[in-house]
Amino acid sequence: MFWKFFSSDLAIDLGTANTLIFVEGKGIVLREPSVVAINTQTNEVQAVGSDAKEMLGRAPGNIEAIRPMKDGVIAHFEVTEKMLRHFIRKVHNNRKTLVRPRV
């Protein structure tokens, strides 16, 4: 029981099309498209992953769906950081731990 309060080890495969997160002992726990929808007026993230992918080509004028990776390289650093934070929170917040995950 004591060990459940410690962080899990995460491995991240940051791909042009999809991002995968692997948790030691559990396997792949997240498989989402590498897409972020951003409000161009406020610079706020509106959606990430599958939700953002649904907006590709259908978003209103002030919402831009961005693929932050291009040809296997980070093309938009700030957007990639926001996407990774979202995915790590999504995977890690389901557990009650005292420390952040090791990536």
Biopython code that builds the backbone (N, CA, C, O; Angstrom):
import numpy as np
from Bio.PDB.StructureBuilder import StructureBuilder

atoms = [
    (1, "MET", "N", (0.821, -1.199, 0.000)),
    (1, "MET", "CA", (0.000, 0.000, 0.000)),
    (1, "MET", "C", (0.864, 1.262, 0.000)),
    (1, "MET", "O", (0.527, 2.249, -0.654)),
    (2, "PHE", "N", (1.967, 1.227, 0.728)),
    (2, "PHE", "CA", (2.853, 2.378, 0.807)),
    (2, "PHE", "C", (3.373, 2.781, -0.565)),
    (2, "PHE", "O", (3.499, 3.972, -0.852)),
    (3, "TRP", "N", (3.679, 1.797, -1.424)),
    (3, "TRP", "CA", (4.281, 2.070, -2.724)),
    (3, "TRP", "C", (3.339, 2.759, -3.695)),
    (3, "TRP", "O", (3.797, 3.374, -4.658)),
    (4, "LYS", "N", (2.041, 2.674, -3.469)),
    (4, "LYS", "CA", (1.116, 3.292, -4.422)),
    (4, "LYS", "C", (1.200, 4.816, -4.418)),
    (4, "LYS", "O", (0.714, 5.468, -5.343)),
    (5, "PHE", "N", (1.812, 5.385, -3.383)),
    (5, "PHE", "CA", (1.930, 6.838, -3.307)),
    (5, "PHE", "C", (3.118, 7.372, -4.098)),
    (5, "PHE", "O", (3.258, 8.583, -4.269)),
    (6, "PHE", "N", (3.971, 6.472, -4.580)),
    (6, "PHE", "CA", (5.097, 6.906, -5.384)),
    (6, "PHE", "C", (4.696, 6.978, -6.840)),
    (6, "PHE", "O", (3.737, 6.339, -7.273)),
    (7, "SER", "N", (5.429, 7.747, -7.568)),
    (7, "SER", "CA", (5.137, 7.983, -8.972)),
    (7, "SER", "C", (5.432, 6.765, -9.828)),
    (7, "SER", "O", (6.243, 5.908, -9.475)),
    (8, "SER", "N", (4.759, 6.716, -10.950)),
    (8, "SER", "CA", (5.024, 5.656, -11.915)),
    (8, "SER", "C", (6.024, 6.158, -12.951)),
    (8, "SER", "O", (6.193, 7.362, -13.144)),
    (9, "ASP", "N", (6.678, 5.213, -13.609)),
    (9, "ASP", "CA", (7.580, 5.547, -14.703)),
    (9, "ASP", "C", (6.782, 5.574, -15.997)),
    (9, "ASP", "O", (6.027, 4.647, -16.288)),
    (10, "LEU", "N", (6.951, 6.638, -16.772)),
    (10, "LEU", "CA", (6.259, 6.774, -18.045)),
    (10, "LEU", "C", (7.268, 6.779, -19.183)),
    (10, "LEU", "O", (8.372, 7.308, -19.051)),
    (11, "ALA", "N", (6.878, 6.186, -20.293)),
    (11, "ALA", "CA", (7.642, 6.296, -21.535)),
    (11, "ALA", "C", (6.708, 6.917, -22.561)),
    (11, "ALA", "O", (5.553, 6.508, -22.680)),
    (12, "ILE", "N", (7.197, 7.897, -23.298)),
    (12, "ILE", "CA", (6.362, 8.613, -24.257)),
    (12, "ILE", "C", (6.927, 8.441, -25.659)),
    (12, "ILE", "O", (8.111, 8.674, -25.901)),
    (13, "ASP", "N", (6.059, 8.030, -26.576)),
    (13, "ASP", "CA", (6.411, 7.959, -27.997)),
    (13, "ASP", "C", (5.695, 9.121, -28.667)),
    (13, "ASP", "O", (4.494, 9.058, -28.931)),
    (14, "LEU", "N", (6.434, 10.166, -28.933)),
    (14, "LEU", "CA", (5.877, 11.386, -29.506)),
    (14, "LEU", "C", (6.007, 11.299, -31.016)),
    (14, "LEU", "O", (7.070, 11.567, -31.575)),
    (15, "GLY", "N", (4.922, 10.923, -31.669)),
    (15, "GLY", "CA", (4.954, 10.724, -33.109)),
    (15, "GLY", "C", (4.250, 11.826, -33.867)),
    (15, "GLY", "O", (3.498, 12.612, -33.291)),
    (16, "THR", "N", (4.499, 11.878, -35.156)),
    (16, "THR", "CA", (3.873, 12.877, -36.014)),
    (16, "THR", "C", (2.365, 12.681, -36.059)),
    (16, "THR", "O", (1.619, 13.660, -36.035)),
    (17, "ALA", "N", (1.905, 11.446, -36.124)),
    (17, "ALA", "CA", (0.476, 11.159, -36.211)),
    (17, "ALA", "C", (-0.147, 10.917, -34.841)),
    (17, "ALA", "O", (-1.224, 11.438, -34.552)),
    (18, "ASN", "N", (0.519, 10.133, -33.993)),
    (18, "ASN", "CA", (-0.044, 9.763, -32.691)),
    (18, "ASN", "C", (0.999, 9.857, -31.590)),
    (18, "ASN", "O", (2.200, 9.735, -31.830)),
    (19, "THR", "N", (0.504, 10.079, -30.370)),
    (19, "THR", "CA", (1.344, 10.052, -29.180)),
    (19, "THR", "C", (0.890, 8.882, -28.331)),
    (19, "THR", "O", (-0.304, 8.694, -28.098)),
    (20, "LEU", "N", (1.861, 8.090, -27.867)),
    (20, "LEU", "CA", (1.560, 6.948, -27.013)),
    (20, "LEU", "C", (2.270, 7.139, -25.683)),
    (20, "LEU", "O", (3.395, 7.635, -25.631)),
    (21, "ILE", "N", (1.592, 6.734, -24.597)),
    (21, "ILE", "CA", (2.221, 6.755, -23.282)),
    (21, "ILE", "C", (2.148, 5.351, -22.712)),
    (21, "ILE", "O", (1.088, 4.727, -22.661)),
    (22, "PHE", "N", (3.312, 4.873, -22.285)),
    (22, "PHE", "CA", (3.476, 3.549, -21.712)),
    (22, "PHE", "C", (3.754, 3.714, -20.223)),
    (22, "PHE", "O", (4.612, 4.507, -19.834)),
    (23, "VAL", "N", (3.030, 2.967, -19.385)),
    (23, "VAL", "CA", (3.264, 2.965, -17.947)),
    (23, "VAL", "C", (3.819, 1.604, -17.574)),
    (23, "VAL", "O", (3.264, 0.567, -17.938)),
    (24, "GLU", "N", (4.921, 1.622, -16.843)),
    (24, "GLU", "CA", (5.558, 0.376, -16.434)),
    (24, "GLU", "C", (4.571, -0.487, -15.653)),
    (24, "GLU", "O", (3.946, -0.029, -14.696)),
    (25, "GLY", "N", (4.444, -1.723, -16.070)),
    (25, "GLY", "CA", (3.545, -2.658, -15.411)),
    (25, "GLY", "C", (2.128, -2.648, -15.956)),
    (25, "GLY", "O", (1.344, -3.545, -15.649)),
    (26, "LYS", "N", (1.785, -1.646, -16.763)),
    (26, "LYS", "CA", (0.427, -1.543, -17.315)),
    (26, "LYS", "C", (0.399, -1.573, -18.833)),
    (26, "LYS", "O", (-0.630, -1.895, -19.428)),
    (27, "GLY", "N", (1.506, -1.244, -19.462)),
    (27, "GLY", "CA", (1.547, -1.200, -20.918)),
    (27, "GLY", "C", (1.144, 0.167, -21.444)),
    (27, "GLY", "O", (1.258, 1.172, -20.742)),
    (28, "ILE", "N", (0.675, 0.197, -22.683)),
    (28, "ILE", "CA", (0.257, 1.456, -23.311)),
    (28, "ILE", "C", (-1.091, 1.861, -22.729)),
    (28, "ILE", "O", (-2.080, 1.141, -22.864)),
    (29, "VAL", "N", (-1.117, 3.018, -22.081)),
    (29, "VAL", "CA", (-2.339, 3.485, -21.428)),
    (29, "VAL", "C", (-2.975, 4.660, -22.159)),
    (29, "VAL", "O", (-4.103, 5.045, -21.850)),
    (30, "LEU", "N", (-2.260, 5.232, -23.126)),
    (30, "LEU", "CA", (-2.824, 6.346, -23.892)),
    (30, "LEU", "C", (-2.323, 6.265, -25.325)),
    (30, "LEU", "O", (-1.128, 6.100, -25.574)),
    (31, "ARG", "N", (-3.242, 6.381, -26.246)),
    (31, "ARG", "CA", (-2.932, 6.422, -27.678)),
    (31, "ARG", "C", (-3.861, 7.477, -28.263)),
    (31, "ARG", "O", (-5.044, 7.222, -28.491)),
    (32, "GLU", "N", (-3.311, 8.667, -28.502)),
    (32, "GLU", "CA", (-4.109, 9.802, -28.973)),
    (32, "GLU", "C", (-3.429, 10.443, -30.182)),
    (32, "GLU", "O", (-2.206, 10.391, -30.310)),
    (33, "PRO", "N", (-4.219, 11.045, -31.065)),
    (33, "PRO", "CA", (-3.629, 11.792, -32.183)),
    (33, "PRO", "C", (-2.806, 12.974, -31.665)),
    (33, "PRO", "O", (-3.180, 13.603, -30.675)),
    (34, "SER", "N", (-1.714, 13.272, -32.316)),
    (34, "SER", "CA", (-0.860, 14.409, -31.948)),
    (34, "SER", "C", (-1.410, 15.671, -32.602)),
    (34, "SER", "O", (-0.840, 16.192, -33.560)),
    (35, "VAL", "N", (-2.525, 16.150, -32.064)),
    (35, "VAL", "CA", (-3.209, 17.329, -32.606)),
    (35, "VAL", "C", (-3.660, 18.197, -31.436)),
    (35, "VAL", "O", (-4.115, 17.686, -30.412)),
    (36, "VAL", "N", (-3.530, 19.511, -31.594)),
    (36, "VAL", "CA", (-3.970, 20.464, -30.580)),
    (36, "VAL", "C", (-4.794, 21.545, -31.267)),
    (36, "VAL", "O", (-4.372, 22.093, -32.285)),
    (37, "ALA", "N", (-5.969, 21.855, -30.717)),
    (37, "ALA", "CA", (-6.804, 22.942, -31.234)),
    (37, "ALA", "C", (-6.581, 24.165, -30.350)),
    (37, "ALA", "O", (-6.747, 24.105, -29.132)),
    (38, "ILE", "N", (-6.201, 25.278, -30.982)),
    (38, "ILE", "CA", (-5.870, 26.496, -30.243)),
    (38, "ILE", "C", (-6.729, 27.653, -30.729)),
    (38, "ILE", "O", (-6.942, 27.824, -31.929)),
    (39, "ASN", "N", (-7.219, 28.443, -29.785)),
    (39, "ASN", "CA", (-7.936, 29.668, -30.106)),
    (39, "ASN", "C", (-6.880, 30.704, -30.481)),
    (39, "ASN", "O", (-6.070, 31.094, -29.639)),
    (40, "THR", "N", (-6.881, 31.150, -31.725)),
    (40, "THR", "CA", (-5.842, 32.064, -32.207)),
    (40, "THR", "C", (-5.962, 33.465, -31.613)),
    (40, "THR", "O", (-4.993, 34.223, -31.632)),
    (41, "GLN", "N", (-7.130, 33.819, -31.089)),
    (41, "GLN", "CA", (-7.311, 35.144, -30.490)),
    (41, "GLN", "C", (-6.772, 35.192, -29.066)),
    (41, "GLN", "O", (-6.167, 36.185, -28.661)),
    (42, "THR", "N", (-6.990, 34.114, -28.300)),
    (42, "THR", "CA", (-6.573, 34.092, -26.898)),
    (42, "THR", "C", (-5.335, 33.236, -26.663)),
    (42, "THR", "O", (-4.748, 33.281, -25.582)),
    (43, "ASN", "N", (-4.935, 32.459, -27.659)),
    (43, "ASN", "CA", (-3.802, 31.533, -27.569)),
    (43, "ASN", "C", (-4.032, 30.440, -26.521)),
    (43, "ASN", "O", (-3.075, 29.890, -25.976)),
    (44, "GLU", "N", (-5.285, 30.131, -26.245)),
    (44, "GLU", "CA", (-5.623, 29.084, -25.278)),
    (44, "GLU", "C", (-5.922, 27.781, -25.998)),
    (44, "GLU", "O", (-6.463, 27.770, -27.104)),
    (45, "VAL", "N", (-5.560, 26.685, -25.347)),
    (45, "VAL", "CA", (-5.846, 25.360, -25.889)),
    (45, "VAL", "C", (-7.335, 25.074, -25.722)),
    (45, "VAL", "O", (-7.881, 25.210, -24.627)),
    (46, "GLN", "N", (-7.983, 24.681, -26.805)),
    (46, "GLN", "CA", (-9.405, 24.361, -26.773)),
    (46, "GLN", "C", (-9.643, 22.858, -26.690)),
    (46, "GLN", "O", (-10.598, 22.410, -26.056)),
    (47, "ALA", "N", (-8.777, 22.083, -27.328)),
    (47, "ALA", "CA", (-8.922, 20.626, -27.329)),
    (47, "ALA", "C", (-7.573, 19.997, -27.669)),
    (47, "ALA", "O", (-6.719, 20.611, -28.309)),
    (48, "VAL", "N", (-7.410, 18.749, -27.219)),
    (48, "VAL", "CA", (-6.168, 18.013, -27.463)),
    (48, "VAL", "C", (-6.516, 16.588, -27.856)),
    (48, "VAL", "O", (-7.507, 16.035, -27.380)),
    (49, "GLY", "N", (-5.712, 15.992, -28.718)),
    (49, "GLY", "CA", (-5.881, 14.585, -29.070)),
    (49, "GLY", "C", (-7.066, 14.345, -29.979)),
    (49, "GLY", "O", (-7.250, 15.047, -30.973)),
    (50, "SER", "N", (-7.874, 13.347, -29.636)),
    (50, "SER", "CA", (-9.025, 12.958, -30.468)),
    (50, "SER", "C", (-10.011, 14.102, -30.649)),
    (50, "SER", "O", (-10.542, 14.311, -31.740)),
    (51, "ASP", "N", (-10.254, 14.846, -29.560)),
    (51, "ASP", "CA", (-11.190, 15.973, -29.649)),
    (51, "ASP", "C", (-10.684, 17.027, -30.634)),
    (51, "ASP", "O", (-11.467, 17.584, -31.403)),
    (52, "ALA", "N", (-9.396, 17.297, -30.614)),
    (52, "ALA", "CA", (-8.816, 18.281, -31.535)),
    (52, "ALA", "C", (-8.805, 17.755, -32.965)),
    (52, "ALA", "O", (-9.007, 18.518, -33.909)),
    (53, "LYS", "N", (-8.573, 16.463, -33.128)),
    (53, "LYS", "CA", (-8.539, 15.884, -34.476)),
    (53, "LYS", "C", (-9.895, 16.016, -35.157)),
    (53, "LYS", "O", (-9.968, 16.227, -36.368)),
    (54, "GLU", "N", (-10.968, 15.894, -34.381)),
    (54, "GLU", "CA", (-12.313, 16.053, -34.940)),
    (54, "GLU", "C", (-12.535, 17.465, -35.465)),
    (54, "GLU", "O", (-13.399, 17.681, -36.315)),
    (55, "MET", "N", (-11.763, 18.425, -34.968)),
    (55, "MET", "CA", (-11.913, 19.817, -35.393)),
    (55, "MET", "C", (-11.138, 20.129, -36.673)),
    (55, "MET", "O", (-11.360, 21.177, -37.280)),
    (56, "LEU", "N", (-10.235, 19.242, -37.094)),
    (56, "LEU", "CA", (-9.453, 19.489, -38.312)),
    (56, "LEU", "C", (-10.381, 19.735, -39.494)),
    (56, "LEU", "O", (-11.201, 18.882, -39.835)),
    (57, "GLY", "N", (-10.251, 20.891, -40.110)),
    (57, "GLY", "CA", (-11.061, 21.234, -41.270)),
    (57, "GLY", "C", (-12.475, 21.676, -40.950)),
    (57, "GLY", "O", (-13.202, 22.088, -41.854)),
    (58, "ARG", "N", (-12.891, 21.602, -39.685)),
    (58, "ARG", "CA", (-14.265, 21.971, -39.314)),
    (58, "ARG", "C", (-14.333, 23.056, -38.251)),
    (58, "ARG", "O", (-15.423, 23.466, -37.853)),
    (59, "ALA", "N", (-13.192, 23.520, -37.791)),
    (59, "ALA", "CA", (-13.174, 24.479, -36.689)),
    (59, "ALA", "C", (-13.560, 25.875, -37.172)),
    (59, "ALA", "O", (-13.334, 26.218, -38.333)),
    (60, "PRO", "N", (-14.146, 26.682, -36.277)),
    (60, "PRO", "CA", (-14.448, 28.073, -36.624)),
    (60, "PRO", "C", (-13.156, 28.832, -36.946)),
    (60, "PRO", "O", (-12.061, 28.335, -36.685)),
    (61, "GLY", "N", (-13.286, 30.018, -37.503)),
    (61, "GLY", "CA", (-12.137, 30.788, -37.945)),
    (61, "GLY", "C", (-11.116, 31.101, -36.871)),
    (61, "GLY", "O", (-9.925, 31.204, -37.165)),
    (62, "ASN", "N", (-11.559, 31.257, -35.626)),
    (62, "ASN", "CA", (-10.621, 31.609, -34.559)),
    (62, "ASN", "C", (-9.996, 30.383, -33.887)),
    (62, "ASN", "O", (-9.155, 30.538, -33.002)),
    (63, "ILE", "N", (-10.386, 29.176, -34.285)),
    (63, "ILE", "CA", (-9.816, 27.939, -33.742)),
    (63, "ILE", "C", (-8.974, 27.285, -34.831)),
    (63, "ILE", "O", (-9.446, 27.037, -35.941)),
    (64, "GLU", "N", (-7.724, 27.013, -34.490)),
    (64, "GLU", "CA", (-6.819, 26.380, -35.447)),
    (64, "GLU", "C", (-6.356, 25.044, -34.878)),
    (64, "GLU", "O", (-5.806, 24.988, -33.778)),
    (65, "ALA", "N", (-6.578, 23.978, -35.627)),
    (65, "ALA", "CA", (-6.102, 22.653, -35.229)),
    (65, "ALA", "C", (-4.690, 22.481, -35.774)),
    (65, "ALA", "O", (-4.461, 22.552, -36.982)),
    (66, "ILE", "N", (-3.749, 22.255, -34.864)),
    (66, "ILE", "CA", (-2.331, 22.204, -35.219)),
    (66, "ILE", "C", (-1.768, 20.820, -34.935)),
    (66, "ILE", "O", (-2.074, 20.207, -33.911)),
    (67, "ARG", "N", (-0.944, 20.340, -35.852)),
    (67, "ARG", "CA", (-0.146, 19.130, -35.613)),
    (67, "ARG", "C", (1.246, 19.640, -35.236)),
    (67, "ARG", "O", (2.001, 20.071, -36.107)),
    (68, "PRO", "N", (1.594, 19.596, -33.942)),
    (68, "PRO", "CA", (2.856, 20.200, -33.502)),
    (68, "PRO", "C", (4.114, 19.459, -33.943)),
    (68, "PRO", "O", (5.219, 19.984, -33.808)),
    (69, "MET", "N", (3.958, 18.246, -34.467)),
    (69, "MET", "CA", (5.093, 17.467, -34.960)),
    (69, "MET", "C", (5.043, 17.446, -36.487)),
    (69, "MET", "O", (3.971, 17.326, -37.081)),
    (70, "LYS", "N", (6.206, 17.562, -37.108)),
    (70, "LYS", "CA", (6.264, 17.492, -38.564)),
    (70, "LYS", "C", (7.478, 16.664, -38.956)),
    (70, "LYS", "O", (8.605, 16.979, -38.575)),
    (71, "ASP", "N", (7.241, 15.608, -39.715)),
    (71, "ASP", "CA", (8.308, 14.708, -40.168)),
    (71, "ASP", "C", (9.147, 14.179, -39.006)),
    (71, "ASP", "O", (10.365, 14.038, -39.123)),
    (72, "GLY", "N", (8.484, 13.887, -37.883)),
    (72, "GLY", "CA", (9.173, 13.318, -36.728)),
    (72, "GLY", "C", (9.946, 14.311, -35.889)),
    (72, "GLY", "O", (10.676, 13.919, -34.979)),
    (73, "VAL", "N", (9.796, 15.604, -36.184)),
    (73, "VAL", "CA", (10.520, 16.653, -35.470)),
    (73, "VAL", "C", (9.506, 17.617, -34.868)),
    (73, "VAL", "O", (8.450, 17.863, -35.451)),
    (74, "ILE", "N", (9.832, 18.163, -33.693)),
    (74, "ILE", "CA", (8.942, 19.140, -33.069)),
    (74, "ILE", "C", (8.955, 20.417, -33.901)),
    (74, "ILE", "O", (10.001, 21.044, -34.069)),
    (75, "ALA", "N", (7.792, 20.800, -34.420)),
    (75, "ALA", "CA", (7.669, 21.997, -35.253)),
    (75, "ALA", "C", (7.176, 23.196, -34.442)),
    (75, "ALA", "O", (7.517, 24.339, -34.749)),
    (76, "HIS", "N", (6.376, 22.936, -33.411)),
    (76, "HIS", "CA", (5.822, 23.990, -32.549)),
    (76, "HIS", "C", (6.107, 23.608, -31.098)),
    (76, "HIS", "O", (5.390, 22.798, -30.511)),
    (77, "PHE", "N", (7.154, 24.194, -30.528)),
    (77, "PHE", "CA", (7.598, 23.797, -29.196)),
    (77, "PHE", "C", (6.554, 24.053, -28.113)),
    (77, "PHE", "O", (6.278, 23.170, -27.301)),
    (78, "GLU", "N", (5.973, 25.253, -28.092)),
    (78, "GLU", "CA", (5.021, 25.599, -27.041)),
    (78, "GLU", "C", (3.769, 24.731, -27.116)),
    (78, "GLU", "O", (3.241, 24.296, -26.093)),
    (79, "VAL", "N", (3.304, 24.485, -28.326)),
    (79, "VAL", "CA", (2.106, 23.661, -28.517)),
    (79, "VAL", "C", (2.397, 22.218, -28.114)),
    (79, "VAL", "O", (1.552, 21.561, -27.505)),
    (80, "THR", "N", (3.580, 21.727, -28.450)),
    (80, "THR", "CA", (3.965, 20.369, -28.064)),
    (80, "THR", "C", (4.018, 20.243, -26.551)),
    (80, "THR", "O", (3.573, 19.238, -25.997)),
    (81, "GLU", "N", (4.555, 21.249, -25.877)),
    (81, "GLU", "CA", (4.622, 21.230, -24.415)),
    (81, "GLU", "C", (3.220, 21.166, -23.809)),
    (81, "GLU", "O", (2.980, 20.395, -22.879)),
    (82, "LYS", "N", (2.302, 21.965, -24.329)),
    (82, "LYS", "CA", (0.929, 21.957, -23.813)),
    (82, "LYS", "C", (0.266, 20.607, -24.045)),
    (82, "LYS", "O", (-0.456, 20.106, -23.183)),
    (83, "MET", "N", (0.513, 20.021, -25.210)),
    (83, "MET", "CA", (-0.058, 18.714, -25.525)),
    (83, "MET", "C", (0.482, 17.651, -24.565)),
    (83, "MET", "O", (-0.283, 16.847, -24.033)),
    (84, "LEU", "N", (1.794, 17.650, -24.345)),
    (84, "LEU", "CA", (2.393, 16.667, -23.443)),
    (84, "LEU", "C", (1.892, 16.826, -22.018)),
    (84, "LEU", "O", (1.604, 15.835, -21.347)),
    (85, "ARG", "N", (1.786, 18.066, -21.548)),
    (85, "ARG", "CA", (1.254, 18.301, -20.197)),
    (85, "ARG", "C", (-0.160, 17.733, -20.068)),
    (85, "ARG", "O", (-0.498, 17.101, -19.068)),
    (86, "HIS", "N", (-0.974, 17.967, -21.088)),
    (86, "HIS", "CA", (-2.350, 17.463, -21.075)),
    (86, "HIS", "C", (-2.368, 15.937, -21.000)),
    (86, "HIS", "O", (-3.085, 15.363, -20.180)),
    (87, "PHE", "N", (-1.583, 15.284, -21.851)),
    (87, "PHE", "CA", (-1.571, 13.824, -21.881)),
    (87, "PHE", "C", (-1.030, 13.233, -20.581)),
    (87, "PHE", "O", (-1.567, 12.241, -20.088)),
    (88, "ILE", "N", (0.019, 13.822, -20.021)),
    (88, "ILE", "CA", (0.578, 13.305, -18.766)),
    (88, "ILE", "C", (-0.417, 13.476, -17.633)),
    (88, "ILE", "O", (-0.579, 12.571, -16.814)),
    (89, "ARG", "N", (-1.087, 14.622, -17.571)),
    (89, "ARG", "CA", (-2.126, 14.815, -16.543)),
    (89, "ARG", "C", (-3.253, 13.806, -16.710)),
    (89, "ARG", "O", (-3.762, 13.261, -15.731)),
    (90, "LYS", "N", (-3.631, 13.567, -17.942)),
    (90, "LYS", "CA", (-4.718, 12.625, -18.222)),
    (90, "LYS", "C", (-4.368, 11.226, -17.717)),
    (90, "LYS", "O", (-5.220, 10.533, -17.162)),
    (91, "VAL", "N", (-3.132, 10.817, -17.907)),
    (91, "VAL", "CA", (-2.693, 9.488, -17.477)),
    (91, "VAL", "C", (-2.406, 9.456, -15.983)),
    (91, "VAL", "O", (-2.769, 8.496, -15.303)),
    (92, "HIS", "N", (-1.763, 10.489, -15.470)),
    (92, "HIS", "CA", (-1.253, 10.461, -14.103)),
    (92, "HIS", "C", (-2.264, 10.903, -13.059)),
    (92, "HIS", "O", (-2.180, 10.449, -11.918)),
    (93, "ASN", "N", (-3.208, 11.759, -13.391)),
    (93, "ASN", "CA", (-4.153, 12.257, -12.392)),
    (93, "ASN", "C", (-5.159, 11.221, -11.941)),
    (93, "ASN", "O", (-5.880, 11.446, -10.969)),
    (94, "ASN", "N", (-5.223, 10.100, -12.620)),
    (94, "ASN", "CA", (-6.123, 9.041, -12.180)),
    (94, "ASN", "C", (-5.589, 8.353, -10.934)),
    (94, "ASN", "O", (-6.315, 7.593, -10.292)),
    (95, "ARG", "N", (-4.330, 8.605, -10.581)),
    (95, "ARG", "CA", (-3.711, 7.990, -9.416)),
    (95, "ARG", "C", (-3.453, 9.056, -8.371)),
    (95, "ARG", "O", (-3.186, 10.211, -8.703)),
    (96, "LYS", "N", (-3.532, 8.673, -7.121)),
    (96, "LYS", "CA", (-3.215, 9.588, -6.031)),
    (96, "LYS", "C", (-1.781, 9.319, -5.609)),
    (96, "LYS", "O", (-1.504, 8.348, -4.905)),
    (97, "THR", "N", (-0.875, 10.180, -6.039)),
    (97, "THR", "CA", (0.538, 10.015, -5.730)),
    (97, "THR", "C", (1.073, 11.292, -5.109)),
    (97, "THR", "O", (0.468, 12.358, -5.217)),
    (98, "LEU", "N", (2.207, 11.163, -4.463)),
    (98, "LEU", "CA", (2.826, 12.313, -3.817)),
    (98, "LEU", "C", (3.807, 13.045, -4.723)),
    (98, "LEU", "O", (4.135, 14.206, -4.480)),
    (99, "VAL", "N", (4.272, 12.372, -5.757)),
    (99, "VAL", "CA", (5.279, 12.972, -6.631)),
    (99, "VAL", "C", (4.859, 12.867, -8.087)),
    (99, "VAL", "O", (3.942, 12.122, -8.433)),
    (100, "ARG", "N", (5.538, 13.619, -8.926)),
    (100, "ARG", "CA", (5.260, 13.596, -10.365)),
    (100, "ARG", "C", (5.846, 12.338, -10.994)),
    (100, "ARG", "O", (6.740, 11.713, -10.423)),
    (101, "PRO", "N", (5.345, 11.967, -12.167)),
    (101, "PRO", "CA", (5.886, 10.769, -12.821)),
    (101, "PRO", "C", (7.300, 11.004, -13.346)),
    (101, "PRO", "O", (7.687, 12.128, -13.666)),
    (102, "ARG", "N", (8.055, 9.914, -13.425)),
    (102, "ARG", "CA", (9.360, 9.959, -14.087)),
    (102, "ARG", "C", (9.134, 9.655, -15.549)),
    (102, "ARG", "O", (8.510, 8.649, -15.890)),
    (103, "VAL", "N", (9.637, 10.515, -16.415)),
    (103, "VAL", "CA", (9.431, 10.332, -17.853)),
    (103, "VAL", "C", (10.748, 9.947, -18.488)),
    (103, "VAL", "O", (10.811, 9.741, -19.700)),
]
sb = StructureBuilder()
sb.init_structure("model")
sb.init_model(0)
sb.init_chain("A")
sb.init_seg("    ")
for serial, (resi, resn, name, xyz) in enumerate(atoms, 1):
    if name == "N":
        sb.init_residue(resn, " ", resi, " ")
    sb.init_atom(name, np.array(xyz, "f"), 0.0, 1.0, " ", f" {name:<3s}", serial, name[0])
structure = sb.get_structure()
